[in-house]
Amino acid sequence: MKFPFRAASFAAIVVAAAGTLAATTPTIAQEQVPIAIEQDVNGRAVTSVPAPAPQAVPTVWMPGEIVQPLPAETQEDDASDAARAEFASLAAAVDAHHGTDDLNEELRCLATGVYFESKGEPLAGQLAVADVILNRSQSGRFPGSVCSVLTQRGQFSFVRGGKLPSVNPGSKAWKTAVAVARVAQAEAWESPTDGALFFHARYVSPRWRLARVGSVGNHIFYR
């Protein structure tokens, strides 16, 4: 085939292709994607379709306000902060929690521990002792109740034969111990020795290999 005839044939193919495209109703996708007809090295028609442009993902709007709930731990911390914010001082918190009526067994045991271990201590020292007892009951390393923590063998010197001694329910010291126990149980005031699990009096030196948390009054606290 001579060159003029080849060129004429190619022109005919282009015209036929153009007519076909004009006669076909384009879809939405075809309207967005141009089609180019080119010639390869042998003079044959080649149709080239470019890759479609990436389509944007439509934004879906949900009716109403979407609120993500806070983790339980954060909610509990906020509740404790709110409880502490109600009182100007530990003394005010203790005053607000006075009352020796309707004591359940756990609260009575906690107050008994505070009474015998720290009744001569400042309020912060009594609260620190109460928190040690509560921390033990929640740690998994000690018995799981306050009463069992206190009566565990060899842990508290005021306990005799696995039994808690009786108290004078009319004494001011007992009423204060109950109030401090209520404050500790309600987390109404932050302990000055947060996380402590052990304590001893200053006049003894057990040489524990424990992390010291702090000291309040006559006691030194560790975890």
C-alpha positions as CSV (number, residue, x, y, z in Angstrom):
1,M,0.0,0.0,0.0
2,K,1.3,3.4,-0.9
3,F,1.5,6.2,1.6
4,P,-1.3,8.4,0.2
5,F,-3.7,5.5,0.4
6,R,-2.6,4.7,3.9
7,A,-3.2,8.3,5.0
8,A,-6.6,8.3,3.4
9,S,-7.5,5.1,5.2
10,F,-6.4,6.5,8.5
11,A,-8.5,9.7,7.9
12,A,-11.5,7.5,7.2
13,I,-11.1,5.6,10.4
14,V,-10.8,8.9,12.4
15,V,-14.0,10.3,10.7
16,A,-15.9,7.0,11.4
17,A,-14.8,7.0,15.0
18,A,-15.8,10.7,15.4
19,G,-19.2,9.9,13.9
20,T,-19.7,7.0,16.3
21,L,-18.9,9.1,19.3
22,A,-21.2,11.9,18.2
23,A,-24.1,9.5,17.8
24,T,-23.6,7.9,21.2
25,T,-25.3,9.6,24.2
26,P,-22.5,10.1,26.7
27,T,-22.9,9.0,30.3
28,I,-21.9,11.2,33.3
29,A,-18.6,9.4,33.6
30,Q,-17.9,9.8,29.9
31,E,-18.6,13.5,30.0
32,Q,-16.0,13.9,32.7
33,V,-13.3,11.8,31.0
34,P,-12.0,13.0,27.6
35,I,-11.1,10.4,25.0
36,A,-8.0,11.0,22.8
37,I,-7.3,9.3,19.4
38,E,-3.7,9.0,18.6
39,Q,-1.5,7.3,16.0
40,D,1.0,4.7,16.8
41,V,4.4,4.2,15.0
42,N,2.7,2.0,12.3
43,G,0.1,4.6,11.6
44,R,-2.8,2.7,13.3
45,A,-5.4,4.5,15.3
46,V,-5.0,4.1,19.1
47,T,-7.7,5.2,21.5
48,S,-6.3,6.5,24.8
49,V,-8.5,6.9,27.9
50,P,-6.9,8.7,30.9
51,A,-7.4,7.4,34.4
52,P,-10.5,9.0,36.0
53,A,-9.8,11.7,38.7
54,P,-10.2,10.5,42.3
55,Q,-13.8,11.2,43.5
56,A,-14.3,13.0,46.8
57,V,-16.1,11.1,49.5
58,P,-19.3,12.8,50.3
59,T,-19.7,14.2,53.8
60,V,-22.5,12.6,55.8
61,W,-24.1,14.9,58.4
62,M,-25.9,13.2,61.3
63,P,-28.9,15.1,62.8
64,G,-28.5,16.3,66.4
65,E,-25.5,16.7,68.6
66,I,-23.0,13.8,68.9
67,V,-21.6,13.5,72.4
68,Q,-18.8,11.1,73.2
69,P,-19.1,9.7,76.8
70,L,-16.2,10.2,79.1
71,P,-14.3,7.2,80.4
72,A,-15.6,5.8,83.7
73,E,-12.4,6.6,85.4
74,T,-12.6,10.3,84.4
75,Q,-16.2,10.5,85.5
76,E,-15.2,9.1,88.9
77,D,-12.3,11.5,89.2
78,D,-14.6,14.4,88.4
79,A,-17.1,13.2,91.0
80,S,-14.3,13.1,93.6
81,D,-13.1,16.6,92.6
82,A,-16.7,17.9,93.0
83,A,-17.0,16.3,96.4
84,R,-13.8,17.9,97.6
85,A,-14.8,21.3,96.2
86,E,-17.7,21.4,98.6
87,F,-15.4,21.9,101.6
88,A,-13.0,24.7,102.3
89,S,-10.8,22.4,104.5
90,L,-10.4,18.9,105.9
91,A,-11.9,20.1,109.2
92,A,-15.0,21.3,107.4
93,A,-15.3,18.0,105.6
94,V,-15.0,16.1,108.9
95,D,-17.6,18.4,110.6
96,A,-20.0,17.7,107.7
97,H,-19.6,13.9,108.2
98,H,-20.2,13.7,111.9
99,G,-22.7,11.2,113.2
100,T,-22.3,7.8,114.8
101,D,-25.8,6.4,113.9
102,D,-26.4,3.6,111.3
103,L,-22.9,2.5,110.9
104,N,-22.5,-0.6,108.7
105,E,-19.9,-3.2,109.6
106,E,-17.2,-1.9,107.1
107,L,-17.5,1.7,108.3
108,R,-17.4,0.7,111.9
109,C,-14.3,-1.4,111.3
110,L,-12.7,1.5,109.4
111,A,-13.5,4.0,112.3
112,T,-12.1,1.5,114.8
113,G,-8.8,1.3,112.9
114,V,-8.6,5.1,112.8
115,Y,-9.5,5.3,116.5
116,F,-6.8,2.9,117.8
117,E,-4.1,3.8,115.3
118,S,-4.3,7.5,115.2
119,K,-6.8,9.1,117.6
120,G,-4.1,11.4,119.0
121,E,-3.0,12.5,115.5
122,P,-4.1,15.6,113.5
123,L,-7.0,15.1,111.1
124,A,-4.7,14.7,108.1
125,G,-2.9,11.9,110.0
126,Q,-6.1,10.2,110.8
127,L,-7.3,10.4,107.2
128,A,-4.0,9.0,106.0
129,V,-4.4,6.0,108.3
130,A,-8.0,5.5,107.0
131,D,-6.8,5.6,103.4
132,V,-4.1,3.0,104.1
133,I,-6.8,0.6,105.4
134,L,-9.0,1.3,102.4
135,N,-6.1,1.0,99.9
136,R,-5.3,-2.4,101.3
137,S,-8.8,-3.7,100.9
138,Q,-8.8,-2.6,97.2
139,S,-5.2,-3.5,96.3
140,G,-5.6,-7.3,95.8
141,R,-2.5,-7.9,97.9
142,F,-4.5,-8.0,101.2
143,P,-7.9,-9.3,102.2
144,G,-10.8,-7.7,100.2
145,S,-12.7,-6.1,103.1
146,V,-11.8,-3.4,105.7
147,C,-12.7,-5.7,108.6
148,S,-10.5,-8.5,107.2
149,V,-7.6,-6.1,106.6
150,L,-7.7,-5.1,110.2
151,T,-8.0,-8.6,111.6
152,Q,-5.3,-10.1,109.3
153,R,-2.8,-11.8,111.5
154,G,0.2,-9.7,112.6
155,Q,-0.8,-6.5,110.8
156,F,-2.3,-4.2,113.5
157,S,-1.0,-4.3,117.1
158,F,-4.3,-3.2,118.7
159,V,-6.1,-6.4,117.4
160,R,-6.1,-9.3,119.8
161,G,-7.0,-12.8,118.8
162,G,-8.4,-11.7,115.5
163,K,-11.0,-9.5,117.2
164,L,-11.4,-5.7,117.3
165,P,-11.5,-4.2,120.8
166,S,-14.5,-2.2,122.0
167,V,-14.6,1.6,122.0
168,N,-16.2,4.2,124.1
169,P,-19.0,5.4,121.7
170,G,-19.6,8.6,123.6
171,S,-16.0,9.9,123.4
172,K,-15.1,12.8,121.2
173,A,-12.2,10.8,119.7
174,W,-14.6,8.0,118.5
175,K,-17.0,10.6,116.9
176,T,-14.0,12.2,115.1
177,A,-12.8,8.7,114.0
178,V,-16.2,7.9,112.5
179,A,-16.3,11.3,110.7
180,V,-12.8,10.8,109.3
181,A,-13.8,7.2,108.2
182,R,-16.9,8.7,106.4
183,V,-14.7,11.3,104.7
184,A,-12.2,8.6,103.5
185,Q,-15.0,6.3,102.3
186,A,-16.7,9.1,100.4
187,E,-13.4,10.4,99.0
188,A,-14.5,13.8,100.2
189,W,-10.9,15.0,100.8
190,E,-7.7,13.9,99.2
191,S,-5.3,11.9,101.3
192,P,-1.9,13.6,102.0
193,T,-0.3,10.2,101.4
194,D,-2.1,9.0,98.3
195,G,-1.6,5.3,97.5
196,A,0.1,4.4,100.8
197,L,-0.2,0.7,102.0
198,F,2.0,0.8,105.1
199,F,2.9,3.1,107.9
200,H,4.8,3.0,111.2
201,A,5.4,5.4,114.1
202,R,8.4,7.6,114.0
203,Y,10.0,6.1,117.1
204,V,10.5,2.7,115.3
205,S,12.8,1.8,112.4
206,P,11.7,-1.3,110.6
207,R,14.1,-0.6,107.7
208,W,11.5,-1.4,105.1
209,R,12.6,-1.5,101.5
210,L,9.5,0.4,100.3
211,A,8.9,3.7,98.5
212,R,8.3,6.4,101.1
213,V,5.2,8.4,100.4
214,G,5.4,11.0,103.1
215,S,4.9,11.6,106.8
216,V,2.0,13.1,108.8
217,G,2.1,13.7,112.5
218,N,3.7,10.8,114.3
219,H,3.6,8.3,111.3
220,I,5.6,7.7,108.2
221,F,3.8,6.2,105.2
222,Y,5.0,3.9,102.4
223,R,3.7,2.1,99.3
